[in-house]
Amino acid sequence: MRVVVLVFVSLSFLVGCSSSKNAKVKLAEEDFISQVVHDKLNDEPVEKIYNKKYDFVIVISKIERGFGFPAATTFAIIDLAKKRVVYVESVHDGKVSWIDNDRVLIKRVPEVRSKIEEENKKAMKTELNIREL
């Protein structure tokens, strides 16, 4: 009976320690994201979109520029494991999303349109493999 109680207490201690470690890691990540928002996105309100493994995050700031003007979308892709910004860009009237765990899709309206429709479609979408940045 004493062995069972000892094992239970030991497991409870280990679980408690690991959860506090996860909380510290999460807090450090949030601090780093806040610093990136301050430095790269001018402290604008942001939306965060994590990949499936939660090792990268896209931080998006969208600024409405008034009637008749497209919204300005500025975003940063952050490697949370290495604590570094891997990509920053601004697009007018654009959207950013995850395709899968390693690839990001950037959609934008081209500023200058071509008469060739295929060129317009190509200019509107960009795929990034974040593992190669």
ZADO-1210 file (C-alpha; in nm, 4 decimals, padded with zeros to 6 digits):
<atoms>
<atom x="00.0000" y="00.0000" z="00.0000" code="MET" pos="1"/>
<atom x="00.2844" y="00.2396" z="00.0826" code="ARG" pos="2"/>
<atom x="00.4401" y="00.1724" z="-00.2566" code="VAL" pos="3"/>
<atom x="00.1173" y="00.2666" z="-00.4350" code="VAL" pos="4"/>
<atom x="00.0915" y="00.5906" z="-00.2365" code="VAL" pos="5"/>
<atom x="00.4584" y="00.6696" z="-00.3059" code="LEU" pos="6"/>
<atom x="00.4147" y="00.6095" z="-00.6788" code="VAL" pos="7"/>
<atom x="00.1011" y="00.8259" z="-00.6840" code="PHE" pos="8"/>
<atom x="00.2756" y="01.1131" z="-00.5037" code="VAL" pos="9"/>
<atom x="00.5772" y="01.0871" z="-00.7357" code="SER" pos="10"/>
<atom x="00.3614" y="01.0963" z="-01.0480" code="LEU" pos="11"/>
<atom x="00.1636" y="01.3913" z="-00.9146" code="SER" pos="12"/>
<atom x="00.4878" y="01.5806" z="-00.8520" code="PHE" pos="13"/>
<atom x="00.6186" y="01.5074" z="-01.2037" code="LEU" pos="14"/>
<atom x="00.2943" y="01.6144" z="-01.3690" code="VAL" pos="15"/>
<atom x="00.2903" y="01.9360" z="-01.1655" code="GLY" pos="16"/>
<atom x="00.6478" y="02.0198" z="-01.2632" code="CYS" pos="17"/>
<atom x="00.5899" y="01.9598" z="-01.6333" code="SER" pos="18"/>
<atom x="00.2778" y="02.1755" z="-01.6427" code="SER" pos="19"/>
<atom x="00.4596" y="02.4669" z="-01.4775" code="SER" pos="20"/>
<atom x="00.7410" y="02.4269" z="-01.7308" code="LYS" pos="21"/>
<atom x="00.4862" y="02.4418" z="-02.0149" code="ASN" pos="22"/>
<atom x="00.3376" y="02.7555" z="-01.8618" code="ALA" pos="23"/>
<atom x="00.6822" y="02.9181" z="-01.8478" code="LYS" pos="24"/>
<atom x="00.7534" y="02.8238" z="-02.2107" code="VAL" pos="25"/>
<atom x="00.4122" y="02.9585" z="-02.3183" code="LYS" pos="26"/>
<atom x="00.4743" y="03.2837" z="-02.1301" code="LEU" pos="27"/>
<atom x="00.8179" y="03.3242" z="-02.2942" code="ALA" pos="28"/>
<atom x="00.6601" y="03.2681" z="-02.6375" code="GLU" pos="29"/>
<atom x="00.3915" y="03.5291" z="-02.5692" code="GLU" pos="30"/>
<atom x="00.6575" y="03.7773" z="-02.4567" code="ASP" pos="31"/>
<atom x="00.8529" y="03.7175" z="-02.7775" code="PHE" pos="32"/>
<atom x="00.5384" y="03.7553" z="-02.9906" code="ILE" pos="33"/>
<atom x="00.4566" y="04.0818" z="-02.8089" code="SER" pos="34"/>
<atom x="00.8062" y="04.2109" z="-02.8833" code="GLN" pos="35"/>
<atom x="00.7682" y="04.1250" z="-03.2533" code="VAL" pos="36"/>
<atom x="00.4292" y="04.2999" z="-03.2632" code="VAL" pos="37"/>
<atom x="00.5924" y="04.6068" z="-03.1086" code="HIS" pos="38"/>
<atom x="00.8952" y="04.6051" z="-03.3411" code="ASP" pos="39"/>
<atom x="00.7469" y="04.4915" z="-03.6735" code="LYS" pos="40"/>
<atom x="00.3729" y="04.5663" z="-03.6566" code="LEU" pos="41"/>
<atom x="00.3738" y="04.8981" z="-03.4681" code="ASN" pos="42"/>
<atom x="00.1709" y="04.7663" z="-03.1724" code="ASP" pos="43"/>
<atom x="-00.1415" y="04.7290" z="-03.3869" code="GLU" pos="44"/>
<atom x="-00.4038" y="04.4722" z="-03.2778" code="PRO" pos="45"/>
<atom x="-00.3155" y="04.1331" z="-03.4194" code="VAL" pos="46"/>
<atom x="-00.4591" y="03.7948" z="-03.5027" code="GLU" pos="47"/>
<atom x="-00.2434" y="03.4879" z="-03.4325" code="LYS" pos="48"/>
<atom x="-00.2669" y="03.1733" z="-03.6427" code="ILE" pos="49"/>
<atom x="-00.0573" y="02.8761" z="-03.5296" code="TYR" pos="50"/>
<atom x="00.0429" y="02.5825" z="-03.7471" code="ASN" pos="51"/>
<atom x="-00.0627" y="02.2309" z="-03.6429" code="LYS" pos="52"/>
<atom x="00.2553" y="02.1627" z="-03.4437" code="LYS" pos="53"/>
<atom x="00.2416" y="02.5038" z="-03.2711" code="TYR" pos="54"/>
<atom x="00.6075" y="02.5654" z="-03.3542" code="ASP" pos="55"/>
<atom x="00.5333" y="02.8559" z="-03.5938" code="PHE" pos="56"/>
<atom x="00.2795" y="03.1359" z="-03.5745" code="VAL" pos="57"/>
<atom x="00.1600" y="03.3955" z="-03.8235" code="ILE" pos="58"/>
<atom x="00.0897" y="03.7289" z="-03.6544" code="VAL" pos="59"/>
<atom x="-00.1403" y="03.9451" z="-03.8696" code="ILE" pos="60"/>
<atom x="-00.2249" y="04.3129" z="-03.8371" code="SER" pos="61"/>
<atom x="-00.4941" y="04.4549" z="-04.0645" code="LYS" pos="62"/>
<atom x="-00.5405" y="04.8301" z="-04.0940" code="ILE" pos="63"/>
<atom x="-00.8467" y="04.9729" z="-04.2641" code="GLU" pos="64"/>
<atom x="-00.7384" y="05.2791" z="-04.4613" code="ARG" pos="65"/>
<atom x="-01.0758" y="05.4362" z="-04.5304" code="GLY" pos="66"/>
<atom x="-01.3461" y="05.4216" z="-04.7928" code="PHE" pos="67"/>
<atom x="-01.2156" y="05.3413" z="-05.1385" code="GLY" pos="68"/>
<atom x="-00.8751" y="05.2222" z="-05.0219" code="PHE" pos="69"/>
<atom x="-00.7798" y="04.8577" z="-04.9741" code="PRO" pos="70"/>
<atom x="-00.6932" y="04.7410" z="-04.6245" code="ALA" pos="71"/>
<atom x="-00.3236" y="04.7085" z="-04.5473" code="ALA" pos="72"/>
<atom x="-00.2341" y="04.3673" z="-04.4079" code="THR" pos="73"/>
<atom x="00.1055" y="04.3323" z="-04.2449" code="THR" pos="74"/>
<atom x="00.2158" y="03.9958" z="-04.1134" code="PHE" pos="75"/>
<atom x="00.5143" y="03.8230" z="-03.9594" code="ALA" pos="76"/>
<atom x="00.5888" y="03.4517" z="-03.9504" code="ILE" pos="77"/>
<atom x="00.7629" y="03.3559" z="-03.6267" code="ILE" pos="78"/>
<atom x="00.9638" y="03.0416" z="-03.5513" code="ASP" pos="79"/>
<atom x="00.8751" y="02.9854" z="-03.1855" code="LEU" pos="80"/>
<atom x="01.1363" y="02.7141" z="-03.1283" code="ALA" pos="81"/>
<atom x="01.4266" y="02.9330" z="-03.2448" code="LYS" pos="82"/>
<atom x="01.2681" y="03.2616" z="-03.1307" code="LYS" pos="83"/>
<atom x="01.3194" y="03.4351" z="-03.4639" code="ARG" pos="84"/>
<atom x="01.1128" y="03.6115" z="-03.7268" code="VAL" pos="85"/>
<atom x="01.1467" y="03.4225" z="-04.0551" code="VAL" pos="86"/>
<atom x="00.9342" y="03.6430" z="-04.2821" code="TYR" pos="87"/>
<atom x="00.7636" y="03.9849" z="-04.2785" code="VAL" pos="88"/>
<atom x="00.5520" y="04.1369" z="-04.5540" code="GLU" pos="89"/>
<atom x="00.2743" y="04.3888" z="-04.6167" code="SER" pos="90"/>
<atom x="00.0068" y="04.3300" z="-04.8766" code="VAL" pos="91"/>
<atom x="-00.2853" y="04.5458" z="-04.9833" code="HIS" pos="92"/>
<atom x="-00.6216" y="04.3760" z="-04.9664" code="ASP" pos="93"/>
<atom x="-00.4553" y="04.0426" z="-04.8897" code="GLY" pos="94"/>
<atom x="-00.4956" y="03.7307" z="-04.6777" code="LYS" pos="95"/>
<atom x="-00.2511" y="03.4897" z="-04.5193" code="VAL" pos="96"/>
<atom x="-00.3242" y="03.1316" z="-04.4147" code="SER" pos="97"/>
<atom x="-00.1648" y="02.7942" z="-04.3495" code="TRP" pos="98"/>
<atom x="-00.1830" y="02.5364" z="-04.6295" code="ILE" pos="99"/>
<atom x="-00.0345" y="02.2674" z="-04.4073" code="ASP" pos="100"/>
<atom x="00.2162" y="02.2509" z="-04.1228" code="ASN" pos="101"/>
<atom x="00.5061" y="02.3794" z="-04.3362" code="ASP" pos="102"/>
<atom x="00.3519" y="02.5972" z="-04.6071" code="ARG" pos="103"/>
<atom x="00.1852" y="02.9386" z="-04.6015" code="VAL" pos="104"/>
<atom x="-00.0414" y="03.0828" z="-04.8710" code="LEU" pos="105"/>
<atom x="-00.0351" y="03.4592" z="-04.9318" code="ILE" pos="106"/>
<atom x="-00.3217" y="03.5979" z="-05.1409" code="LYS" pos="107"/>
<atom x="-00.3095" y="03.9542" z="-05.2674" code="ARG" pos="108"/>
<atom x="-00.4695" y="04.1789" z="-05.5238" code="VAL" pos="109"/>
<atom x="-00.1976" y="04.2833" z="-05.7703" code="PRO" pos="110"/>
<atom x="-00.1366" y="04.6569" z="-05.7811" code="GLU" pos="111"/>
<atom x="-00.0830" y="04.6497" z="-06.1558" code="VAL" pos="112"/>
<atom x="-00.2969" y="04.4110" z="-06.3571" code="ARG" pos="113"/>
<atom x="-00.1761" y="04.2406" z="-06.6704" code="SER" pos="114"/>
<atom x="-00.3882" y="04.1822" z="-06.9806" code="LYS" pos="115"/>
<atom x="-00.2894" y="03.8158" z="-06.9519" code="ILE" pos="116"/>
<atom x="-00.5238" y="03.6520" z="-06.6984" code="GLU" pos="117"/>
<atom x="-00.2756" y="03.3732" z="-06.6122" code="GLU" pos="118"/>
<atom x="-00.0190" y="03.6332" z="-06.4984" code="GLU" pos="119"/>
<atom x="-00.2824" y="03.7964" z="-06.2756" code="ASN" pos="120"/>
<atom x="-00.3621" y="03.4612" z="-06.1129" code="LYS" pos="121"/>
<atom x="00.0068" y="03.3904" z="-06.0551" code="LYS" pos="122"/>
<atom x="00.0627" y="03.7388" z="-05.9063" code="ALA" pos="123"/>
<atom x="-00.2298" y="03.6920" z="-05.6691" code="MET" pos="124"/>
<atom x="-00.0950" y="03.3847" z="-05.4865" code="LYS" pos="125"/>
<atom x="00.2391" y="03.3036" z="-05.3313" code="THR" pos="126"/>
<atom x="00.3297" y="02.9853" z="-05.1462" code="GLU" pos="127"/>
<atom x="00.6085" y="02.9884" z="-04.8889" code="LEU" pos="128"/>
<atom x="00.7728" y="02.6846" z="-04.7365" code="ASN" pos="129"/>
<atom x="00.8668" y="02.8152" z="-04.3918" code="ILE" pos="130"/>
<atom x="01.1220" y="02.5374" z="-04.3354" code="ARG" pos="131"/>
<atom x="01.3259" y="02.6781" z="-04.6250" code="GLU" pos="132"/>
<atom x="01.3301" y="03.0421" z="-04.5066" code="LEU" pos="133"/>
</atoms>
